[in-house]
Amino acid sequence: MFRSASLALLALVACSGSTEGTGEPTRQALDVPAFCAKLIDECKDTSVTKADCESTFTSLRVSPECANGFSSAACVDVSKRGGLCFPSCTANAQACNGDGTITTCTTDGRSITLDCAGVCTSSNKKFTGTCADSYGTQKSVDGRPRCWCE
């Protein structure tokens, strides 16, 4: 369910303009081990291992409703597009939020917000502090904003 879209998304965001966006200042880190246990153990998502799930979602930032409510929510409400944790979005939408996060739309129409420092760390790099379509003399190959890592 999440494996291909989520793992590809981290690569796209870290490696694929503006510093303005639609991020919510109340977005917060997710209890990733508990979230992955919910998806894999309770919801029976066999498309991802716990290790891959935890690696993928470590940088995720979610609404307080998701962070506080996913453990008691129905499986379909946790993972579905437009559900508790993943609002619906238009494909290819991506924006920097001006707070060190980037919001992007997965290929299946789920909006997710990622912490740029976490995205860079997952690639063994450091976040430059810039989320935009360019950094210094470098330009994003697809013209979309990204978290710039060194």
C-alpha positions as CSV (number, residue, x, y, z in Angstrom):
1,M,0.0,0.0,0.0
2,F,2.6,2.6,1.1
3,R,5.9,1.0,0.1
4,S,6.4,2.1,-3.4
5,A,4.8,5.5,-3.1
6,S,6.4,6.4,0.2
7,L,10.0,5.2,-0.6
8,A,10.0,6.8,-4.0
9,L,8.6,10.0,-2.4
10,L,11.6,10.4,0.0
11,A,14.0,10.1,-2.9
12,L,11.9,12.6,-4.9
13,V,11.7,15.2,-2.2
14,A,15.4,14.9,-1.2
15,C,16.6,14.7,-4.8
16,S,14.0,16.6,-6.9
17,G,9.7,26.4,-6.2
18,S,9.4,28.6,-3.5
19,T,9.7,28.9,0.2
20,E,6.0,29.5,0.7
21,G,3.6,26.7,1.1
22,T,0.5,25.1,2.6
23,G,2.1,23.5,5.7
24,E,0.4,23.7,9.0
25,P,2.5,25.2,11.9
26,T,0.8,22.7,14.2
27,R,2.2,19.7,12.3
28,Q,4.1,17.4,14.6
29,A,6.2,14.3,14.6
30,L,4.5,11.0,14.6
31,D,5.1,8.1,17.0
32,V,6.5,6.1,14.1
33,P,7.0,2.7,15.8
34,A,3.4,2.8,17.0
35,F,2.1,4.0,13.6
36,C,4.0,1.3,11.8
37,A,2.8,-1.3,14.2
38,K,-0.8,-0.1,13.6
39,L,-0.3,-0.4,9.8
40,I,1.5,-3.7,9.7
41,D,0.2,-5.6,12.7
42,E,-3.4,-4.4,13.1
43,C,-4.2,-3.2,9.6
44,K,-2.3,-6.1,8.0
45,D,-0.4,-4.0,5.4
46,T,2.0,-6.5,4.0
47,S,3.5,-4.1,1.4
48,V,6.2,-2.8,3.7
49,T,8.4,-4.2,6.5
50,K,8.5,-2.5,9.9
51,A,12.1,-1.4,9.3
52,D,11.2,0.2,5.9
53,C,8.0,1.7,7.4
54,E,9.9,3.3,10.3
55,S,12.6,4.6,8.0
56,T,10.0,6.0,5.6
57,F,7.8,7.7,8.1
58,T,10.4,9.1,10.5
59,S,10.4,12.4,8.7
60,L,6.6,12.6,8.5
61,R,4.8,15.5,10.1
62,V,1.1,15.1,10.8
63,S,-1.8,17.0,12.2
64,P,-2.5,16.8,16.0
65,E,-5.6,14.8,15.1
66,C,-3.6,12.2,13.4
67,A,-0.8,12.1,16.0
68,N,-3.3,11.7,18.8
69,G,-5.9,9.7,17.1
70,F,-4.4,7.1,14.8
71,S,-4.1,4.4,17.4
72,S,-7.8,4.3,18.1
73,A,-9.0,5.0,14.5
74,A,-10.2,2.4,12.1
75,C,-7.5,1.1,9.7
76,V,-9.3,2.5,6.7
77,D,-9.4,6.0,8.3
78,V,-5.7,6.0,9.1
79,S,-4.3,5.1,5.6
80,K,-6.9,6.1,3.1
81,R,-6.5,9.2,0.9
82,G,-8.5,11.9,2.6
83,G,-8.5,10.1,5.9
84,L,-7.2,11.1,9.3
85,C,-3.5,11.2,8.4
86,F,-3.4,11.8,4.7
87,P,-5.6,14.6,3.3
88,S,-6.5,14.4,-0.4
89,C,-4.4,16.4,-2.9
90,T,-3.8,17.0,-6.5
91,A,-1.0,14.9,-8.0
92,N,2.4,16.7,-8.6
93,A,1.6,19.4,-6.1
94,Q,4.6,20.2,-3.9
95,A,5.4,23.2,-1.8
96,C,7.9,24.4,0.8
97,N,6.2,25.6,3.9
98,G,8.8,28.1,5.2
99,D,9.3,26.2,8.4
100,G,11.8,23.5,7.3
101,T,9.1,21.2,6.0
102,I,7.8,20.4,2.5
103,T,4.3,19.2,1.6
104,T,3.9,17.0,-1.4
105,C,1.3,14.9,-3.1
106,T,1.9,11.1,-3.6
107,T,1.1,9.5,-6.9
108,D,-2.1,8.1,-5.3
109,G,-3.3,11.5,-4.1
110,R,-2.3,11.6,-0.4
111,S,-0.9,14.9,0.9
112,I,2.1,14.4,3.2
113,T,4.4,16.8,5.0
114,L,8.0,15.9,5.6
115,D,10.7,17.5,7.8
116,C,13.5,18.5,5.5
117,A,16.2,17.8,8.1
118,G,14.8,14.3,8.5
119,V,14.7,13.7,4.7
120,C,18.3,14.7,4.4
121,T,19.4,12.6,7.4
122,S,17.7,9.6,5.8
123,S,20.2,10.1,2.9
124,N,23.1,10.5,5.3
125,K,23.3,14.2,4.4
126,K,22.6,17.5,6.2
127,F,19.8,19.9,5.5
128,T,21.2,23.2,4.1
129,G,18.2,25.2,5.6
130,T,16.9,25.8,2.1
131,C,13.7,24.4,0.7
132,A,13.1,25.9,-2.8
133,D,13.4,25.2,-6.5
134,S,17.1,26.3,-6.4
135,Y,20.0,26.5,-4.1
136,G,23.1,28.6,-4.9
137,T,23.8,27.9,-8.6
138,Q,21.9,24.6,-8.5
139,K,18.4,24.2,-9.9
140,S,15.8,21.5,-9.3
141,V,15.8,19.3,-12.4
142,D,12.0,19.1,-12.5
143,G,11.4,22.8,-11.5
144,R,9.7,21.7,-8.3
145,P,10.8,22.8,-4.8
146,R,12.8,20.4,-2.8
147,C,14.8,20.1,0.5
148,W,18.4,20.8,-0.4
149,C,20.9,18.5,1.3
150,E,24.7,18.5,1.4
